[in-house]
C-alpha cells in the first residue's frame, strides 16, 4: 500500500506540472483543451482515490 501511495503522490505532482506546462506551452506541450482536460480529470481521479483511502469505509475494508 505504501508503494501505491508513493506512486499516487508522484503521479499527482506530474499531473500538476503537466497542467502548468500545457497552460504555459512549455516542455514541448502545446495548448490543447483536450490535453488540459485529460490532465485535470486525472488529477481529480487521483484526489478521489486519496480521499477514499483516507475514508472510514476504506479503513473498515482493511
mmJSON file of the N, C-alpha and C atoms, coordinates in Angstrom:
{"data_MODEL":{"atom_site":{
"group_PDB":["ATOM","ATOM","ATOM","ATOM","ATOM","ATOM","ATOM","ATOM","ATOM","ATOM","ATOM","ATOM","ATOM","ATOM","ATOM","ATOM","ATOM","ATOM","ATOM","ATOM","ATOM","ATOM","ATOM","ATOM","ATOM","ATOM","ATOM","ATOM","ATOM","ATOM","ATOM","ATOM","ATOM","ATOM","ATOM","ATOM","ATOM","ATOM","ATOM","ATOM","ATOM","ATOM","ATOM","ATOM","ATOM","ATOM","ATOM","ATOM","ATOM","ATOM","ATOM","ATOM","ATOM","ATOM","ATOM","ATOM","ATOM","ATOM","ATOM","ATOM","ATOM","ATOM","ATOM","ATOM","ATOM","ATOM","ATOM","ATOM","ATOM","ATOM","ATOM","ATOM","ATOM","ATOM","ATOM","ATOM","ATOM","ATOM","ATOM","ATOM","ATOM","ATOM","ATOM","ATOM","ATOM","ATOM","ATOM","ATOM","ATOM","ATOM","ATOM","ATOM","ATOM","ATOM","ATOM","ATOM","ATOM","ATOM","ATOM","ATOM","ATOM","ATOM","ATOM","ATOM","ATOM","ATOM","ATOM","ATOM","ATOM","ATOM","ATOM","ATOM","ATOM","ATOM","ATOM","ATOM","ATOM","ATOM","ATOM","ATOM","ATOM","ATOM","ATOM","ATOM","ATOM","ATOM","ATOM","ATOM","ATOM","ATOM","ATOM","ATOM","ATOM","ATOM","ATOM","ATOM","ATOM","ATOM","ATOM","ATOM","ATOM","ATOM","ATOM","ATOM","ATOM","ATOM","ATOM","ATOM","ATOM","ATOM","ATOM","ATOM","ATOM","ATOM","ATOM","ATOM","ATOM","ATOM","ATOM","ATOM","ATOM","ATOM","ATOM","ATOM","ATOM","ATOM","ATOM","ATOM","ATOM","ATOM","ATOM","ATOM","ATOM","ATOM","ATOM","ATOM","ATOM","ATOM","ATOM","ATOM","ATOM","ATOM","ATOM","ATOM","ATOM","ATOM"],
"id":[1,2,3,4,5,6,7,8,9,10,11,12,13,14,15,16,17,18,19,20,21,22,23,24,25,26,27,28,29,30,31,32,33,34,35,36,37,38,39,40,41,42,43,44,45,46,47,48,49,50,51,52,53,54,55,56,57,58,59,60,61,62,63,64,65,66,67,68,69,70,71,72,73,74,75,76,77,78,79,80,81,82,83,84,85,86,87,88,89,90,91,92,93,94,95,96,97,98,99,100,101,102,103,104,105,106,107,108,109,110,111,112,113,114,115,116,117,118,119,120,121,122,123,124,125,126,127,128,129,130,131,132,133,134,135,136,137,138,139,140,141,142,143,144,145,146,147,148,149,150,151,152,153,154,155,156,157,158,159,160,161,162,163,164,165,166,167,168,169,170,171,172,173,174,175,176,177,178,179,180,181,182,183,184,185,186],
"type_symbol":["N","C","C","N","C","C","N","C","C","N","C","C","N","C","C","N","C","C","N","C","C","N","C","C","N","C","C","N","C","C","N","C","C","N","C","C","N","C","C","N","C","C","N","C","C","N","C","C","N","C","C","N","C","C","N","C","C","N","C","C","N","C","C","N","C","C","N","C","C","N","C","C","N","C","C","N","C","C","N","C","C","N","C","C","N","C","C","N","C","C","N","C","C","N","C","C","N","C","C","N","C","C","N","C","C","N","C","C","N","C","C","N","C","C","N","C","C","N","C","C","N","C","C","N","C","C","N","C","C","N","C","C","N","C","C","N","C","C","N","C","C","N","C","C","N","C","C","N","C","C","N","C","C","N","C","C","N","C","C","N","C","C","N","C","C","N","C","C","N","C","C","N","C","C","N","C","C","N","C","C","N","C","C","N","C","C"],
"label_atom_id":["N","CA","C","N","CA","C","N","CA","C","N","CA","C","N","CA","C","N","CA","C","N","CA","C","N","CA","C","N","CA","C","N","CA","C","N","CA","C","N","CA","C","N","CA","C","N","CA","C","N","CA","C","N","CA","C","N","CA","C","N","CA","C","N","CA","C","N","CA","C","N","CA","C","N","CA","C","N","CA","C","N","CA","C","N","CA","C","N","CA","C","N","CA","C","N","CA","C","N","CA","C","N","CA","C","N","CA","C","N","CA","C","N","CA","C","N","CA","C","N","CA","C","N","CA","C","N","CA","C","N","CA","C","N","CA","C","N","CA","C","N","CA","C","N","CA","C","N","CA","C","N","CA","C","N","CA","C","N","CA","C","N","CA","C","N","CA","C","N","CA","C","N","CA","C","N","CA","C","N","CA","C","N","CA","C","N","CA","C","N","CA","C","N","CA","C","N","CA","C","N","CA","C","N","CA","C","N","CA","C","N","CA","C","N","CA","C"],
"label_alt_id":[null,null,null,null,null,null,null,null,null,null,null,null,null,null,null,null,null,null,null,null,null,null,null,null,null,null,null,null,null,null,null,null,null,null,null,null,null,null,null,null,null,null,null,null,null,null,null,null,null,null,null,null,null,null,null,null,null,null,null,null,null,null,null,null,null,null,null,null,null,null,null,null,null,null,null,null,null,null,null,null,null,null,null,null,null,null,null,null,null,null,null,null,null,null,null,null,null,null,null,null,null,null,null,null,null,null,null,null,null,null,null,null,null,null,null,null,null,null,null,null,null,null,null,null,null,null,null,null,null,null,null,null,null,null,null,null,null,null,null,null,null,null,null,null,null,null,null,null,null,null,null,null,null,null,null,null,null,null,null,null,null,null,null,null,null,null,null,null,null,null,null,null,null,null,null,null,null,null,null,null,null,null,null,null,null,null],
"label_comp_id":["UNK","UNK","UNK","UNK","UNK","UNK","UNK","UNK","UNK","UNK","UNK","UNK","UNK","UNK","UNK","UNK","UNK","UNK","UNK","UNK","UNK","UNK","UNK","UNK","UNK","UNK","UNK","UNK","UNK","UNK","UNK","UNK","UNK","UNK","UNK","UNK","UNK","UNK","UNK","UNK","UNK","UNK","UNK","UNK","UNK","UNK","UNK","UNK","UNK","UNK","UNK","UNK","UNK","UNK","UNK","UNK","UNK","UNK","UNK","UNK","UNK","UNK","UNK","UNK","UNK","UNK","UNK","UNK","UNK","UNK","UNK","UNK","UNK","UNK","UNK","UNK","UNK","UNK","UNK","UNK","UNK","UNK","UNK","UNK","UNK","UNK","UNK","UNK","UNK","UNK","UNK","UNK","UNK","UNK","UNK","UNK","UNK","UNK","UNK","UNK","UNK","UNK","UNK","UNK","UNK","UNK","UNK","UNK","UNK","UNK","UNK","UNK","UNK","UNK","UNK","UNK","UNK","UNK","UNK","UNK","UNK","UNK","UNK","UNK","UNK","UNK","UNK","UNK","UNK","UNK","UNK","UNK","UNK","UNK","UNK","UNK","UNK","UNK","UNK","UNK","UNK","UNK","UNK","UNK","UNK","UNK","UNK","UNK","UNK","UNK","UNK","UNK","UNK","UNK","UNK","UNK","UNK","UNK","UNK","UNK","UNK","UNK","UNK","UNK","UNK","UNK","UNK","UNK","UNK","UNK","UNK","UNK","UNK","UNK","UNK","UNK","UNK","UNK","UNK","UNK","UNK","UNK","UNK","UNK","UNK","UNK"],
"label_asym_id":["A","A","A","A","A","A","A","A","A","A","A","A","A","A","A","A","A","A","A","A","A","A","A","A","A","A","A","A","A","A","A","A","A","A","A","A","A","A","A","A","A","A","A","A","A","A","A","A","A","A","A","A","A","A","A","A","A","A","A","A","A","A","A","A","A","A","A","A","A","A","A","A","A","A","A","A","A","A","A","A","A","A","A","A","A","A","A","A","A","A","A","A","A","A","A","A","A","A","A","A","A","A","A","A","A","A","A","A","A","A","A","A","A","A","A","A","A","A","A","A","A","A","A","A","A","A","A","A","A","A","A","A","A","A","A","A","A","A","A","A","A","A","A","A","A","A","A","A","A","A","A","A","A","A","A","A","A","A","A","A","A","A","A","A","A","A","A","A","A","A","A","A","A","A","A","A","A","A","A","A","A","A","A","A","A","A"],
"label_entity_id":["1","1","1","1","1","1","1","1","1","1","1","1","1","1","1","1","1","1","1","1","1","1","1","1","1","1","1","1","1","1","1","1","1","1","1","1","1","1","1","1","1","1","1","1","1","1","1","1","1","1","1","1","1","1","1","1","1","1","1","1","1","1","1","1","1","1","1","1","1","1","1","1","1","1","1","1","1","1","1","1","1","1","1","1","1","1","1","1","1","1","1","1","1","1","1","1","1","1","1","1","1","1","1","1","1","1","1","1","1","1","1","1","1","1","1","1","1","1","1","1","1","1","1","1","1","1","1","1","1","1","1","1","1","1","1","1","1","1","1","1","1","1","1","1","1","1","1","1","1","1","1","1","1","1","1","1","1","1","1","1","1","1","1","1","1","1","1","1","1","1","1","1","1","1","1","1","1","1","1","1","1","1","1","1","1","1"],
"label_seq_id":[1,1,1,2,2,2,3,3,3,4,4,4,5,5,5,6,6,6,7,7,7,8,8,8,9,9,9,10,10,10,11,11,11,12,12,12,13,13,13,14,14,14,15,15,15,16,16,16,17,17,17,18,18,18,19,19,19,20,20,20,21,21,21,22,22,22,23,23,23,24,24,24,25,25,25,26,26,26,27,27,27,28,28,28,29,29,29,30,30,30,31,31,31,32,32,32,33,33,33,34,34,34,35,35,35,36,36,36,37,37,37,38,38,38,39,39,39,40,40,40,41,41,41,42,42,42,43,43,43,44,44,44,45,45,45,46,46,46,47,47,47,48,48,48,49,49,49,50,50,50,51,51,51,52,52,52,53,53,53,54,54,54,55,55,55,56,56,56,57,57,57,58,58,58,59,59,59,60,60,60,61,61,61,62,62,62],
"pdbx_PDB_ins_code":[null,null,null,null,null,null,null,null,null,null,null,null,null,null,null,null,null,null,null,null,null,null,null,null,null,null,null,null,null,null,null,null,null,null,null,null,null,null,null,null,null,null,null,null,null,null,null,null,null,null,null,null,null,null,null,null,null,null,null,null,null,null,null,null,null,null,null,null,null,null,null,null,null,null,null,null,null,null,null,null,null,null,null,null,null,null,null,null,null,null,null,null,null,null,null,null,null,null,null,null,null,null,null,null,null,null,null,null,null,null,null,null,null,null,null,null,null,null,null,null,null,null,null,null,null,null,null,null,null,null,null,null,null,null,null,null,null,null,null,null,null,null,null,null,null,null,null,null,null,null,null,null,null,null,null,null,null,null,null,null,null,null,null,null,null,null,null,null,null,null,null,null,null,null,null,null,null,null,null,null,null,null,null,null,null,null],
"Cartn_x":[0.825,0.0,0.873,1.959,2.847,3.429,3.817,4.354,3.288,2.051,0.957,0.71,0.744,0.553,1.676,2.895,4.021,3.822,3.341,3.069,2.0,0.931,-0.135,0.395,1.216,1.783,2.625,3.443,4.282,3.437,2.42,1.558,0.78,0.38,-0.343,0.548,1.795,2.73,2.985,3.095,3.283,2.094,0.889,-0.32,-0.328,0.017,0.057,1.066,2.229,3.252,2.793,2.117,1.601,0.593,-0.26,-1.244,-0.527,0.478,1.256,1.939,2.547,3.242,2.287,1.107,0.125,-0.327,-0.656,-1.131,-0.042,1.201,2.312,3.007,2.53,3.119,4.631,4.996,6.398,6.68,7.969,8.426,7.799,7.63,7.118,5.61,4.913,3.454,2.882,1.919,1.169,-0.184,-0.715,-2.004,-3.063,-3.756,-4.847,-5.864,-7.102,-8.121,-8.31,-8.101,-8.242,-7.137,-5.892,-4.791,-5.009,-5.449,-5.692,-6.809,-7.881,-9.0,-8.578,-7.757,-7.272,-6.458,-5.547,-4.704,-5.544,-6.52,-7.397,-8.222,-8.769,-9.565,-8.728,-7.497,-6.624,-6.289,-6.054,-5.779,-6.976,-8.171,-9.388,-9.53,-9.195,-9.258,-8.305,-7.092,-6.089,-6.556,-7.091,-7.579,-8.743,-9.61,-10.729,-10.215,-9.199,-8.608,-7.993,-7.24,-6.623,-7.688,-8.756,-9.847,-10.487,-10.685,-11.268,-10.345,-9.051,-8.091,-8.107,-8.36,-8.404,-9.77,-10.767,-12.13,-12.307,-13.354,-13.704,-14.096,-14.742,-15.142,-13.93,-12.873,-11.666,-11.016,-10.988,-10.378,-11.1,-12.42,-13.175,-12.838,-12.415,-12.07,-10.744,-9.889,-8.558,-8.624],
"Cartn_y":[-1.188,0.0,1.257,1.194,2.357,2.729,1.716,1.982,2.607,2.143,2.682,4.147,4.471,5.854,6.751,6.233,6.993,7.224,6.195,6.313,7.374,7.364,8.356,9.77,9.917,11.236,11.734,10.851,11.201,11.543,10.735,10.978,12.283,12.582,13.829,15.031,14.978,16.072,16.195,15.059,15.08,15.723,15.404,15.997,17.505,17.935,19.375,20.06,19.436,20.021,20.02,18.965,18.917,20.035,20.276,21.356,22.695,22.928,24.167,24.25,23.147,23.126,23.362,22.771,22.933,24.389,24.96,26.346,27.305,27.042,27.925,27.516,26.44,25.895,25.691,24.951,24.673,23.181,22.84,21.446,20.629,21.26,20.548,20.412,20.953,20.884,22.083,21.814,22.887,22.945,24.158,24.282,23.529,22.678,21.91,21.69,22.071,21.897,20.422,19.544,18.112,17.626,18.043,17.663,18.22,19.461,20.098,19.371,19.045,18.348,16.969,16.262,14.95,15.062,16.036,16.207,16.582,17.452,17.852,16.663,15.887,14.714,13.701,13.47,12.509,13.009,14.302,14.878,14.68,14.879,14.667,13.202,12.283,10.853,10.505,11.017,10.741,11.279,12.49,13.079,12.275,11.746,10.918,9.612,9.02,7.786,8.064,9.152,9.509,9.742,10.411,10.681,9.371,8.435,7.145,6.373,6.389,5.664,6.199,7.488,8.097,7.947,7.444,7.361,6.199,6.303,5.238,3.958,4.102,2.923,2.082,2.734,2.001,1.372,2.103,1.576,0.318,0.253,-0.941,-2.127,-1.87,-2.954,-3.616,-2.882,-3.415,-4.619],
"Cartn_z":[0.0,0.0,0.0,0.74,0.833,-0.531,-1.31,-2.652,-3.548,-3.412,-4.214,-3.865,-2.576,-2.152,-2.671,-2.672,-3.232,-4.726,-5.411,-6.845,-7.098,-6.316,-6.466,-6.246,-5.225,-4.922,-6.089,-6.645,-7.788,-9.01,-9.269,-10.423,-10.265,-9.048,-8.773,-9.087,-8.655,-8.939,-10.437,-11.127,-12.58,-13.28,-12.834,-13.424,-13.232,-12.031,-11.763,-12.687,-12.848,-13.718,-15.17,-15.604,-16.972,-17.208,-16.236,-16.37,-16.543,-15.724,-15.832,-17.191,-17.622,-18.913,-20.075,-20.004,-21.084,-21.16,-20.009,-19.983,-20.466,-20.07,-20.439,-21.734,-22.354,-23.58,-23.418,-22.367,-22.076,-22.209,-22.218,-22.239,-23.364,-24.507,-25.673,-25.717,-24.732,-24.723,-25.46,-26.319,-26.969,-26.293,-26.204,-25.537,-26.322,-25.627,-26.213,-25.104,-25.367,-24.328,-23.991,-24.976,-24.725,-23.776,-24.024,-23.136,-21.732,-21.682,-20.393,-19.643,-20.33,-19.692,-19.203,-19.987,-19.575,-18.284,-18.228,-17.045,-15.822,-16.007,-14.902,-14.417,-15.349,-14.967,-14.202,-14.657,-13.97,-12.572,-12.437,-11.128,-10.195,-10.706,-9.91,-9.508,-10.42,-10.111,-8.97,-9.055,-8.023,-6.679,-6.678,-5.433,-4.861,-5.715,-5.254,-4.648,-5.261,-4.727,-3.359,-3.251,-1.97,-0.896,-1.273,-0.339,0.133,-0.789,-0.422,0.512,0.232,1.067,2.499,2.649,3.978,4.654,3.932,4.464,5.442,6.233,7.177,6.438,5.284,4.502,4.129,3.7,3.316,4.542,5.629,6.858,7.336,7.116,7.511,6.613,5.386,4.466,4.818,5.494,5.804,6.682],
"occupancy":[1.0,1.0,1.0,1.0,1.0,1.0,1.0,1.0,1.0,1.0,1.0,1.0,1.0,1.0,1.0,1.0,1.0,1.0,1.0,1.0,1.0,1.0,1.0,1.0,1.0,1.0,1.0,1.0,1.0,1.0,1.0,1.0,1.0,1.0,1.0,1.0,1.0,1.0,1.0,1.0,1.0,1.0,1.0,1.0,1.0,1.0,1.0,1.0,1.0,1.0,1.0,1.0,1.0,1.0,1.0,1.0,1.0,1.0,1.0,1.0,1.0,1.0,1.0,1.0,1.0,1.0,1.0,1.0,1.0,1.0,1.0,1.0,1.0,1.0,1.0,1.0,1.0,1.0,1.0,1.0,1.0,1.0,1.0,1.0,1.0,1.0,1.0,1.0,1.0,1.0,1.0,1.0,1.0,1.0,1.0,1.0,1.0,1.0,1.0,1.0,1.0,1.0,1.0,1.0,1.0,1.0,1.0,1.0,1.0,1.0,1.0,1.0,1.0,1.0,1.0,1.0,1.0,1.0,1.0,1.0,1.0,1.0,1.0,1.0,1.0,1.0,1.0,1.0,1.0,1.0,1.0,1.0,1.0,1.0,1.0,1.0,1.0,1.0,1.0,1.0,1.0,1.0,1.0,1.0,1.0,1.0,1.0,1.0,1.0,1.0,1.0,1.0,1.0,1.0,1.0,1.0,1.0,1.0,1.0,1.0,1.0,1.0,1.0,1.0,1.0,1.0,1.0,1.0,1.0,1.0,1.0,1.0,1.0,1.0,1.0,1.0,1.0,1.0,1.0,1.0,1.0,1.0,1.0,1.0,1.0,1.0],
"B_iso_or_equiv":[0.0,0.0,0.0,0.0,0.0,0.0,0.0,0.0,0.0,0.0,0.0,0.0,0.0,0.0,0.0,0.0,0.0,0.0,0.0,0.0,0.0,0.0,0.0,0.0,0.0,0.0,0.0,0.0,0.0,0.0,0.0,0.0,0.0,0.0,0.0,0.0,0.0,0.0,0.0,0.0,0.0,0.0,0.0,0.0,0.0,0.0,0.0,0.0,0.0,0.0,0.0,0.0,0.0,0.0,0.0,0.0,0.0,0.0,0.0,0.0,0.0,0.0,0.0,0.0,0.0,0.0,0.0,0.0,0.0,0.0,0.0,0.0,0.0,0.0,0.0,0.0,0.0,0.0,0.0,0.0,0.0,0.0,0.0,0.0,0.0,0.0,0.0,0.0,0.0,0.0,0.0,0.0,0.0,0.0,0.0,0.0,0.0,0.0,0.0,0.0,0.0,0.0,0.0,0.0,0.0,0.0,0.0,0.0,0.0,0.0,0.0,0.0,0.0,0.0,0.0,0.0,0.0,0.0,0.0,0.0,0.0,0.0,0.0,0.0,0.0,0.0,0.0,0.0,0.0,0.0,0.0,0.0,0.0,0.0,0.0,0.0,0.0,0.0,0.0,0.0,0.0,0.0,0.0,0.0,0.0,0.0,0.0,0.0,0.0,0.0,0.0,0.0,0.0,0.0,0.0,0.0,0.0,0.0,0.0,0.0,0.0,0.0,0.0,0.0,0.0,0.0,0.0,0.0,0.0,0.0,0.0,0.0,0.0,0.0,0.0,0.0,0.0,0.0,0.0,0.0,0.0,0.0,0.0,0.0,0.0,0.0],
"pdbx_formal_charge":[null,null,null,null,null,null,null,null,null,null,null,null,null,null,null,null,null,null,null,null,null,null,null,null,null,null,null,null,null,null,null,null,null,null,null,null,null,null,null,null,null,null,null,null,null,null,null,null,null,null,null,null,null,null,null,null,null,null,null,null,null,null,null,null,null,null,null,null,null,null,null,null,null,null,null,null,null,null,null,null,null,null,null,null,null,null,null,null,null,null,null,null,null,null,null,null,null,null,null,null,null,null,null,null,null,null,null,null,null,null,null,null,null,null,null,null,null,null,null,null,null,null,null,null,null,null,null,null,null,null,null,null,null,null,null,null,null,null,null,null,null,null,null,null,null,null,null,null,null,null,null,null,null,null,null,null,null,null,null,null,null,null,null,null,null,null,null,null,null,null,null,null,null,null,null,null,null,null,null,null,null,null,null,null,null,null],
"auth_seq_id":[1,1,1,2,2,2,3,3,3,4,4,4,5,5,5,6,6,6,7,7,7,8,8,8,9,9,9,10,10,10,11,11,11,12,12,12,13,13,13,14,14,14,15,15,15,16,16,16,17,17,17,18,18,18,19,19,19,20,20,20,21,21,21,22,22,22,23,23,23,24,24,24,25,25,25,26,26,26,27,27,27,28,28,28,29,29,29,30,30,30,31,31,31,32,32,32,33,33,33,34,34,34,35,35,35,36,36,36,37,37,37,38,38,38,39,39,39,40,40,40,41,41,41,42,42,42,43,43,43,44,44,44,45,45,45,46,46,46,47,47,47,48,48,48,49,49,49,50,50,50,51,51,51,52,52,52,53,53,53,54,54,54,55,55,55,56,56,56,57,57,57,58,58,58,59,59,59,60,60,60,61,61,61,62,62,62],
"auth_comp_id":["UNK","UNK","UNK","UNK","UNK","UNK","UNK","UNK","UNK","UNK","UNK","UNK","UNK","UNK","UNK","UNK","UNK","UNK","UNK","UNK","UNK","UNK","UNK","UNK","UNK","UNK","UNK","UNK","UNK","UNK","UNK","UNK","UNK","UNK","UNK","UNK","UNK","UNK","UNK","UNK","UNK","UNK","UNK","UNK","UNK","UNK","UNK","UNK","UNK","UNK","UNK","UNK","UNK","UNK","UNK","UNK","UNK","UNK","UNK","UNK","UNK","UNK","UNK","UNK","UNK","UNK","UNK","UNK","UNK","UNK","UNK","UNK","UNK","UNK","UNK","UNK","UNK","UNK","UNK","UNK","UNK","UNK","UNK","UNK","UNK","UNK","UNK","UNK","UNK","UNK","UNK","UNK","UNK","UNK","UNK","UNK","UNK","UNK","UNK","UNK","UNK","UNK","UNK","UNK","UNK","UNK","UNK","UNK","UNK","UNK","UNK","UNK","UNK","UNK","UNK","UNK","UNK","UNK","UNK","UNK","UNK","UNK","UNK","UNK","UNK","UNK","UNK","UNK","UNK","UNK","UNK","UNK","UNK","UNK","UNK","UNK","UNK","UNK","UNK","UNK","UNK","UNK","UNK","UNK","UNK","UNK","UNK","UNK","UNK","UNK","UNK","UNK","UNK","UNK","UNK","UNK","UNK","UNK","UNK","UNK","UNK","UNK","UNK","UNK","UNK","UNK","UNK","UNK","UNK","UNK","UNK","UNK","UNK","UNK","UNK","UNK","UNK","UNK","UNK","UNK","UNK","UNK","UNK","UNK","UNK","UNK"],
"auth_asym_id":["A","A","A","A","A","A","A","A","A","A","A","A","A","A","A","A","A","A","A","A","A","A","A","A","A","A","A","A","A","A","A","A","A","A","A","A","A","A","A","A","A","A","A","A","A","A","A","A","A","A","A","A","A","A","A","A","A","A","A","A","A","A","A","A","A","A","A","A","A","A","A","A","A","A","A","A","A","A","A","A","A","A","A","A","A","A","A","A","A","A","A","A","A","A","A","A","A","A","A","A","A","A","A","A","A","A","A","A","A","A","A","A","A","A","A","A","A","A","A","A","A","A","A","A","A","A","A","A","A","A","A","A","A","A","A","A","A","A","A","A","A","A","A","A","A","A","A","A","A","A","A","A","A","A","A","A","A","A","A","A","A","A","A","A","A","A","A","A","A","A","A","A","A","A","A","A","A","A","A","A","A","A","A","A","A","A"],
"auth_atom_id":["N","CA","C","N","CA","C","N","CA","C","N","CA","C","N","CA","C","N","CA","C","N","CA","C","N","CA","C","N","CA","C","N","CA","C","N","CA","C","N","CA","C","N","CA","C","N","CA","C","N","CA","C","N","CA","C","N","CA","C","N","CA","C","N","CA","C","N","CA","C","N","CA","C","N","CA","C","N","CA","C","N","CA","C","N","CA","C","N","CA","C","N","CA","C","N","CA","C","N","CA","C","N","CA","C","N","CA","C","N","CA","C","N","CA","C","N","CA","C","N","CA","C","N","CA","C","N","CA","C","N","CA","C","N","CA","C","N","CA","C","N","CA","C","N","CA","C","N","CA","C","N","CA","C","N","CA","C","N","CA","C","N","CA","C","N","CA","C","N","CA","C","N","CA","C","N","CA","C","N","CA","C","N","CA","C","N","CA","C","N","CA","C","N","CA","C","N","CA","C","N","CA","C","N","CA","C","N","CA","C","N","CA","C","N","CA","C"],
"pdbx_PDB_model_num":[1,1,1,1,1,1,1,1,1,1,1,1,1,1,1,1,1,1,1,1,1,1,1,1,1,1,1,1,1,1,1,1,1,1,1,1,1,1,1,1,1,1,1,1,1,1,1,1,1,1,1,1,1,1,1,1,1,1,1,1,1,1,1,1,1,1,1,1,1,1,1,1,1,1,1,1,1,1,1,1,1,1,1,1,1,1,1,1,1,1,1,1,1,1,1,1,1,1,1,1,1,1,1,1,1,1,1,1,1,1,1,1,1,1,1,1,1,1,1,1,1,1,1,1,1,1,1,1,1,1,1,1,1,1,1,1,1,1,1,1,1,1,1,1,1,1,1,1,1,1,1,1,1,1,1,1,1,1,1,1,1,1,1,1,1,1,1,1,1,1,1,1,1,1,1,1,1,1,1,1,1,1,1,1,1,1]
}}}
